[in-house]
Amino acid sequence: MTAMIEQIHQDNYGVHGARKIWHELRRRGVEVARCTVERLMRESGLRGLLRDKSPRTTRPAAETRRPGDLVKRDFTMKGLGLLVIARVLVASGGCPSVASFGAGWPVPAMATSIDILL
């Protein structure tokens, strides 16, 4: 069975996965479970072409340090049951923005204060 799977895989340029090889086996009259085809392909080291993602070519070295937090952000919770509300100052103007209100028009915005309610 493994030799037949390897031959079908090779005939199809090594791009067919377990599902298509299983279908080809059934067309040839071989009754076999798809999970069996998956297991035999895995044991043989055969794999179909991956279409979802391109291969990851750049991988950081394990010993590389990540950049530190230069802003010193603190996302720790101050207590249980707190609700944080930010007041936003909205000004009209034509410059690029970080907020959008209403019908999706971007406007310049700046947080003026942050209140913590219990």
C-alpha positions as a Markdown table, in Angstrom:
| # | Residue | x | y | z |
|---|---|---|---|---|
| 1 | Met | 0.0 | 0.0 | 0.0 |
| 2 | Thr | 2.8 | 2.4 | 0.9 |
| 3 | Ala | 4.5 | 1.8 | -2.4 |
| 4 | Met | 1.3 | 2.6 | -4.3 |
| 5 | Ile | 0.9 | 5.8 | -2.3 |
| 6 | Glu | 4.5 | 6.8 | -3.0 |
| 7 | Gln | 4.0 | 6.1 | -6.7 |
| 8 | Ile | 0.8 | 8.2 | -6.9 |
| 9 | His | 2.5 | 11.0 | -5.0 |
| 10 | Gln | 5.5 | 10.9 | -7.4 |
| 11 | Asp | 3.3 | 10.7 | -10.5 |
| 12 | Asn | 1.6 | 14.0 | -9.4 |
| 13 | Tyr | 4.9 | 15.8 | -8.9 |
| 14 | Gly | 4.7 | 15.5 | -5.1 |
| 15 | Val | 2.0 | 18.1 | -4.8 |
| 16 | His | -1.0 | 15.9 | -3.9 |
| 17 | Gly | -1.9 | 15.6 | -0.2 |
| 18 | Ala | -3.6 | 12.7 | 1.6 |
| 19 | Arg | -7.1 | 13.7 | 0.4 |
| 20 | Lys | -6.3 | 13.7 | -3.3 |
| 21 | Ile | -4.2 | 10.5 | -3.0 |
| 22 | Trp | -7.1 | 8.9 | -1.2 |
| 23 | His | -9.5 | 9.8 | -4.0 |
| 24 | Glu | -7.0 | 8.5 | -6.6 |
| 25 | Leu | -6.8 | 5.2 | -4.7 |
| 26 | Arg | -10.6 | 4.9 | -4.6 |
| 27 | Arg | -10.7 | 5.6 | -8.4 |
| 28 | Arg | -8.3 | 2.7 | -8.8 |
| 29 | Gly | -10.6 | 0.4 | -6.8 |
| 30 | Val | -8.5 | 0.3 | -3.6 |
| 31 | Glu | -10.8 | 0.6 | -0.6 |
| 32 | Val | -8.9 | 2.3 | 2.2 |
| 33 | Ala | -9.7 | 4.8 | 4.9 |
| 34 | Arg | -8.4 | 8.3 | 4.5 |
| 35 | Cys | -6.9 | 8.3 | 8.0 |
| 36 | Thr | -4.8 | 5.3 | 6.9 |
| 37 | Val | -3.5 | 7.2 | 3.8 |
| 38 | Glu | -2.7 | 10.1 | 6.1 |
| 39 | Arg | -0.8 | 7.8 | 8.5 |
| 40 | Leu | 1.1 | 6.0 | 5.8 |
| 41 | Met | 2.1 | 9.3 | 4.1 |
| 42 | Arg | 3.3 | 10.7 | 7.4 |
| 43 | Glu | 5.3 | 7.6 | 8.1 |
| 44 | Ser | 6.9 | 7.8 | 4.6 |
| 45 | Gly | 7.7 | 11.5 | 5.0 |
| 46 | Leu | 5.3 | 12.4 | 2.1 |
| 47 | Arg | 3.5 | 15.7 | 2.2 |
| 48 | Gly | 1.4 | 17.6 | -0.2 |
| 49 | Leu | 1.9 | 21.2 | -1.3 |
| 50 | Leu | 0.9 | 23.8 | 1.3 |
| 51 | Arg | -1.2 | 26.5 | -0.1 |
| 52 | Asp | -2.1 | 28.5 | 3.0 |
| 53 | Lys | 1.1 | 30.3 | 3.8 |
| 54 | Ser | 4.4 | 30.9 | 2.0 |
| 55 | Pro | 7.4 | 29.4 | 3.8 |
| 56 | Arg | 8.8 | 31.4 | 6.7 |
| 57 | Thr | 12.3 | 32.3 | 5.6 |
| 58 | Thr | 13.5 | 34.7 | 8.3 |
| 59 | Arg | 13.6 | 33.3 | 11.8 |
| 60 | Pro | 15.2 | 35.2 | 14.7 |
| 61 | Ala | 18.0 | 33.4 | 16.5 |
| 62 | Ala | 17.1 | 32.0 | 19.9 |
| 63 | Glu | 19.8 | 34.0 | 21.7 |
| 64 | Thr | 18.6 | 37.3 | 20.2 |
| 65 | Arg | 17.2 | 39.7 | 22.8 |
| 66 | Arg | 14.0 | 41.5 | 22.0 |
| 67 | Pro | 13.9 | 45.3 | 22.1 |
| 68 | Gly | 13.0 | 46.7 | 25.5 |
| 69 | Asp | 10.0 | 48.8 | 26.3 |
| 70 | Leu | 11.3 | 52.4 | 26.0 |
| 71 | Val | 7.9 | 53.9 | 26.9 |
| 72 | Lys | 7.7 | 52.0 | 30.2 |
| 73 | Arg | 4.0 | 51.0 | 29.7 |
| 74 | Asp | 2.2 | 49.5 | 32.6 |
| 75 | Phe | -0.8 | 47.3 | 31.8 |
| 76 | Thr | -1.2 | 45.8 | 35.3 |
| 77 | Met | -4.6 | 45.9 | 36.8 |
| 78 | Lys | -5.0 | 48.5 | 39.7 |
| 79 | Gly | -7.7 | 46.5 | 41.5 |
| 80 | Leu | -10.7 | 44.3 | 41.0 |
| 81 | Gly | -13.9 | 45.6 | 39.4 |
| 82 | Leu | -12.5 | 48.8 | 37.9 |
| 83 | Leu | -13.9 | 50.6 | 34.9 |
| 84 | Val | -11.5 | 52.8 | 33.0 |
| 85 | Ile | -13.0 | 55.7 | 31.0 |
| 86 | Ala | -11.0 | 58.1 | 28.8 |
| 87 | Arg | -12.2 | 61.5 | 27.9 |
| 88 | Val | -11.3 | 62.4 | 24.3 |
| 89 | Leu | -10.9 | 65.9 | 22.9 |
| 90 | Val | -12.1 | 66.0 | 19.3 |
| 91 | Ala | -11.0 | 68.9 | 17.1 |
| 92 | Ser | -12.0 | 69.5 | 13.5 |
| 93 | Gly | -9.3 | 69.6 | 10.9 |
| 94 | Gly | -8.0 | 67.9 | 7.8 |
| 95 | Cys | -4.8 | 66.3 | 9.2 |
| 96 | Pro | -4.4 | 62.5 | 9.6 |
| 97 | Ser | -6.0 | 61.1 | 12.7 |
| 98 | Val | -6.1 | 58.2 | 15.1 |
| 99 | Ala | -9.9 | 58.3 | 15.7 |
| 100 | Ser | -13.0 | 58.2 | 13.6 |
| 101 | Phe | -16.5 | 59.2 | 14.7 |
| 102 | Gly | -19.9 | 59.4 | 13.1 |
| 103 | Ala | -19.9 | 58.3 | 9.5 |
| 104 | Gly | -16.3 | 57.2 | 9.6 |
| 105 | Trp | -14.7 | 60.6 | 9.0 |
| 106 | Pro | -11.2 | 60.7 | 10.6 |
| 107 | Val | -10.6 | 63.5 | 13.0 |
| 108 | Pro | -7.6 | 64.5 | 15.2 |
| 109 | Ala | -8.2 | 63.2 | 18.7 |
| 110 | Met | -6.2 | 63.4 | 22.0 |
| 111 | Ala | -7.0 | 61.8 | 25.3 |
| 112 | Thr | -7.3 | 64.7 | 27.9 |
| 113 | Ser | -7.8 | 62.6 | 31.0 |
| 114 | Ile | -8.5 | 59.1 | 32.2 |
| 115 | Asp | -10.9 | 58.3 | 35.0 |
| 116 | Ile | -11.0 | 55.1 | 37.0 |
| 117 | Leu | -14.4 | 54.3 | 38.4 |
| 118 | Leu | -15.1 | 51.8 | 41.1 |
